[in-house]
């Protein structure tokens, strides 16, 4: 099965060798590994080539989440394309094999895997990963939108696979999107009648620890991305998801004897909501302020 793995990088440092080594030792090894590098200055391109990857280089100022991945996709040859981030490490040698299993169903156009928190992840991050990436597999189609709302479109290119023909028919990832390019691609696929699969047996170790301000910045960018893609909110509303997350998180912390984290949960919720709402209203804000409020500063430098 021709399989291309695509990884955007920027100063990947010590992350690159274990990632590429893990991919080469998979039960279903990739036909090729493409690294699209944003002009790293720590030797990432040279290390990637030495480890057997093909490297495409772009200027750092030109990086775009969708555009960089589309560039690599056009340069790849696989019938299936697997997109990974540099900080996502496959949990075992069955990762690629399991990620491609849902494509036995011809209606499935994309599949994404489970994210397992790092050992050092705090209780809130552990909960977030388990909430968004449960142990039960699921296939989502247009018929699931009434029940799932915007969660029907949830997909992540931290680790996902896409059929090339479906990817090209959908126009690839949207370019000049500040964030959520993976969800937008999934939405296009689902609204066209295809399906997106969640396959938890395909797992990567991946999590983040954000400060409260960094959390605000991320959710500001989420709001901006949805404000600039109103068709997603017209197709599926997100109401209720935040409240369900907050209630379940509080219950889990209390049940696990981690009630000391409830204050942090409340603070994070306030920062998330404030960032998201401001992002949705970004058209009323001056560009200089939006650059200060968002996580992806370079987005606002390109006009």
C-alpha positions as CSV (number, residue, x, y, z in Angstrom):
1,X,0.0,0.0,0.0
2,X,1.7,3.2,-1.2
3,X,1.9,5.4,1.9
4,X,3.5,8.9,2.3
5,X,4.2,10.4,5.7
6,X,4.3,14.2,5.8
7,X,5.8,16.1,8.8
8,X,6.1,19.9,9.1
9,X,9.1,20.9,11.2
10,X,10.7,23.9,12.8
11,X,13.8,23.3,15.0
12,X,12.7,19.7,15.7
13,X,15.9,19.1,17.6
14,X,15.9,15.9,19.6
15,X,12.3,15.0,18.6
16,X,13.2,14.1,15.0
17,X,15.4,11.0,15.5
18,X,12.9,9.0,17.7
19,X,10.0,9.9,15.4
20,X,11.7,8.9,12.1
21,X,13.1,5.8,13.7
22,X,9.7,4.8,14.9
23,X,8.2,5.3,11.5
24,X,10.9,3.2,9.8
25,X,10.3,0.3,12.2
26,X,6.5,0.2,11.7
27,X,4.8,-3.1,10.8
28,X,3.5,-1.2,7.8
29,X,6.5,1.0,6.9
30,X,5.9,4.2,4.8
31,X,6.9,4.3,1.2
32,X,8.4,7.8,1.8
33,X,8.8,10.3,4.5
34,X,8.6,14.0,3.6
35,X,9.7,16.8,5.9
36,X,8.6,20.3,5.1
37,X,10.9,22.5,7.1
38,X,10.4,26.2,7.9
39,X,14.1,27.1,7.6
40,X,15.2,25.6,10.9
41,X,18.5,26.8,12.3
42,X,19.3,23.8,14.5
43,X,20.3,21.3,11.8
44,X,16.8,19.7,11.4
45,X,17.0,19.5,7.6
46,X,20.4,17.8,7.6
47,X,19.3,15.4,10.3
48,X,16.1,14.5,8.5
49,X,18.1,13.7,5.3
50,X,20.6,11.6,7.2
51,X,17.7,9.6,8.6
52,X,16.3,9.0,5.1
53,X,13.6,11.6,4.8
54,X,13.1,13.9,1.8
55,X,13.2,17.5,2.8
56,X,11.3,20.5,1.3
57,X,12.3,23.9,2.7
58,X,10.2,27.0,2.9
59,X,10.9,30.4,4.4
60,X,9.8,30.7,8.0
61,X,7.8,33.8,7.3
62,X,5.9,31.9,4.6
63,X,4.7,29.1,6.9
64,X,1.0,28.3,6.7
65,X,-0.5,25.3,8.4
66,X,-2.5,24.3,5.4
67,X,-0.1,25.6,2.7
68,X,2.9,23.7,4.0
69,X,1.1,20.5,4.2
70,X,-0.4,21.0,0.7
71,X,3.0,21.6,-0.7
72,X,4.3,18.3,0.7
73,X,1.1,16.5,-0.5
74,X,1.7,17.7,-4.0
75,X,5.3,16.4,-3.8
76,X,4.3,13.0,-2.4
77,X,3.3,9.9,-4.3
78,X,1.3,7.7,-1.9
79,X,-2.2,6.7,-2.4
80,X,-2.7,7.5,1.3
81,X,-1.0,10.4,3.1
82,X,-0.3,10.4,6.8
83,X,0.2,13.8,8.5
84,X,2.1,14.0,11.7
85,X,3.5,16.8,13.8
86,X,7.1,16.7,15.0
87,X,6.2,16.3,18.6
88,X,3.8,13.3,18.1
89,X,5.5,9.9,18.7
90,X,3.8,6.7,17.7
91,X,3.1,4.6,20.7
92,X,3.9,1.3,19.0
93,X,4.9,-0.4,15.8
94,X,1.3,-1.0,14.8
95,X,0.5,2.7,14.6
96,X,0.4,3.1,10.8
97,X,-1.2,-0.2,10.2
98,X,-4.0,0.6,12.6
99,X,-4.4,4.1,11.3
100,X,-5.1,2.8,7.8
101,X,-7.5,0.1,8.9
102,X,-10.7,2.2,8.7
103,X,-10.0,2.7,4.9
104,X,-11.3,-0.8,4.4
105,X,-14.6,1.0,4.3
106,X,-14.6,2.8,0.9
107,X,-16.7,5.6,2.2
108,X,-14.0,6.6,4.8
109,X,-11.9,9.5,3.4
110,X,-9.9,10.3,6.4
111,X,-8.9,8.8,9.8
112,X,-7.3,10.2,12.9
113,X,-5.7,8.5,15.8
114,X,-5.7,8.8,19.6
115,X,-3.4,11.2,21.5
116,X,-2.1,9.8,24.7
117,X,-0.8,12.3,27.3
118,X,2.9,12.4,28.2
119,X,3.8,10.9,31.6
120,X,4.5,14.4,33.0
121,X,1.1,15.8,31.9
122,X,-0.9,17.5,34.6
123,X,-4.4,16.3,35.6
124,X,-6.2,18.8,33.3
125,X,-4.1,17.9,30.3
126,X,-4.7,14.2,31.0
127,X,-8.4,14.8,31.2
128,X,-8.5,16.8,28.0
129,X,-6.7,14.0,26.0
130,X,-9.0,11.3,27.4
131,X,-12.1,13.5,26.8
132,X,-11.3,14.2,23.2
133,X,-9.7,10.9,22.4
134,X,-11.6,8.1,24.1
135,X,-11.0,4.4,23.8
136,X,-14.0,3.7,21.6
137,X,-13.6,4.0,17.8
138,X,-16.2,5.9,15.7
139,X,-17.0,6.7,12.1
140,X,-18.6,10.1,11.5
141,X,-20.7,11.2,8.5
142,X,-23.2,13.8,7.6
143,X,-25.9,11.9,9.3
144,X,-24.2,12.4,12.7
145,X,-24.2,16.2,12.6
146,X,-27.6,16.6,14.4
147,X,-26.3,14.5,17.3
148,X,-22.7,15.6,17.5
149,X,-22.8,19.2,16.3
150,X,-19.4,20.6,15.4
151,X,-17.8,17.6,17.0
152,X,-18.8,15.7,13.9
153,X,-16.1,17.6,12.1
154,X,-13.4,17.1,14.8
155,X,-10.2,15.7,13.3
156,X,-6.5,16.4,14.0
157,X,-3.5,16.4,11.8
158,X,-1.3,15.8,14.8
159,X,-1.9,12.3,13.5
160,X,-4.2,11.6,10.6
161,X,-4.4,9.8,7.3
162,X,-6.3,10.9,4.1
163,X,-7.0,9.2,0.8
164,X,-5.3,11.2,-1.9
165,X,-8.2,11.2,-4.3
166,X,-10.6,12.5,-1.5
167,X,-8.0,15.0,-0.4
168,X,-7.6,16.4,-3.9
169,X,-11.3,16.4,-4.6
170,X,-11.8,18.5,-1.4
171,X,-9.1,21.0,-2.5
172,X,-6.7,19.9,0.2
173,X,-6.2,21.8,3.4
174,X,-7.5,25.4,3.4
175,X,-4.7,27.9,3.1
176,X,-4.4,31.2,5.0
177,X,-6.3,29.6,7.9
178,X,-4.8,30.6,11.3
179,X,-5.9,27.3,12.8
180,X,-8.4,24.4,12.4
181,X,-7.3,23.6,8.9
182,X,-7.7,19.9,9.8
183,X,-11.3,20.4,11.0
184,X,-12.1,22.4,7.9
185,X,-10.8,19.6,5.6
186,X,-12.9,17.0,7.6
187,X,-16.0,19.2,7.3
188,X,-15.6,19.5,3.6
189,X,-15.2,15.7,3.3
190,X,-18.3,15.0,5.5
191,X,-20.5,17.6,3.9
192,X,-19.6,16.0,0.5
193,X,-21.0,12.7,1.7
194,X,-17.7,11.0,2.8
195,X,-16.9,9.8,6.3
196,X,-14.1,10.5,8.9
197,X,-13.0,7.7,11.2
198,X,-11.6,7.9,14.7
199,X,-9.2,5.0,15.3
200,X,-8.0,4.8,19.0
201,X,-5.7,1.8,18.4
202,X,-3.5,4.1,16.3
203,X,-2.1,6.2,19.1
204,X,0.7,8.8,19.5
205,X,2.1,10.3,22.7
206,X,1.4,14.0,22.5
207,X,0.3,16.7,24.9
208,X,1.1,20.3,25.9
209,X,1.3,22.3,29.0
210,X,0.0,25.8,28.4
211,X,0.1,28.8,30.7
212,X,-3.3,30.6,31.1
213,X,-2.2,33.3,28.7
214,X,-1.1,30.8,26.1
215,X,-4.5,29.1,26.5
216,X,-6.2,32.4,25.8
217,X,-4.0,32.9,22.7
218,X,-4.9,29.5,21.4
219,X,-8.6,30.0,21.8
220,X,-8.4,33.4,20.3
221,X,-7.0,31.8,17.2
222,X,-9.7,29.2,17.3
223,X,-12.3,31.9,17.3
224,X,-10.6,33.7,14.5
225,X,-10.5,30.6,12.4
226,X,-14.3,30.0,12.8
227,X,-15.1,33.7,12.3
228,X,-13.4,33.4,8.9
229,X,-15.1,30.1,8.0
230,X,-18.7,30.8,9.0
231,X,-19.9,28.0,6.8
232,X,-18.8,25.6,9.5
233,X,-20.9,27.2,12.2
234,X,-23.8,27.3,9.8
235,X,-23.5,23.5,9.2
236,X,-23.0,22.5,12.8
237,X,-23.3,24.6,16.0
238,X,-20.9,24.2,18.9
239,X,-23.3,25.1,21.7
240,X,-23.2,22.8,24.8
241,X,-19.8,21.2,24.3
242,X,-17.9,23.6,26.6
243,X,-20.4,23.1,29.4
244,X,-20.3,19.3,29.1
245,X,-16.5,19.4,29.1
246,X,-16.3,21.6,32.2
247,X,-18.8,19.5,34.2
248,X,-17.1,16.2,33.3
249,X,-13.7,17.6,34.1
250,X,-14.8,18.8,37.5
251,X,-16.4,15.4,38.3
252,X,-13.2,13.6,37.2
253,X,-10.9,15.8,39.2
254,X,-13.1,15.4,42.3
255,X,-13.4,11.6,41.8
256,X,-9.6,11.2,41.4
257,X,-8.8,13.2,44.6
258,X,-7.4,16.1,42.5
259,X,-9.8,18.7,43.7
260,X,-6.9,21.2,44.2
261,X,-7.0,21.6,40.4
262,X,-10.6,22.8,40.3
263,X,-9.5,26.4,40.6
264,X,-7.2,26.0,37.7
265,X,-10.0,24.4,35.7
266,X,-12.2,27.4,36.4
267,X,-9.5,29.9,35.4
268,X,-8.7,28.0,32.2
269,X,-12.4,28.0,31.3
270,X,-12.6,31.8,31.7
271,X,-9.5,32.3,29.6
272,X,-10.7,29.9,26.9
273,X,-14.1,31.5,26.7
274,X,-12.8,35.0,26.6
275,X,-10.2,34.2,23.9
276,X,-12.8,32.4,21.8
277,X,-15.4,35.1,22.0
278,X,-12.8,37.8,21.2
279,X,-11.6,35.7,18.2
280,X,-15.1,35.4,16.9
281,X,-15.3,39.2,16.9
282,X,-11.9,39.8,15.4
283,X,-13.2,41.9,12.6
284,X,-13.8,44.7,15.1
285,X,-10.2,44.6,16.4
286,X,-7.2,46.4,15.0
287,X,-4.5,44.2,13.4
288,X,-1.8,45.2,16.0
289,X,-4.1,44.1,18.8
290,X,-5.0,40.8,17.1
291,X,-1.3,40.1,16.7
292,X,-0.8,40.5,20.5
293,X,-3.8,38.4,21.4
294,X,-3.2,35.4,19.2
295,X,-0.7,32.5,19.3
296,X,0.3,32.6,15.7
297,X,1.8,36.0,15.4
298,X,3.2,35.6,11.9
299,X,-0.4,35.1,10.5
300,X,-1.0,38.8,11.0
301,X,2.3,39.9,9.3
302,X,1.2,38.6,5.9
303,X,-1.6,41.0,5.3
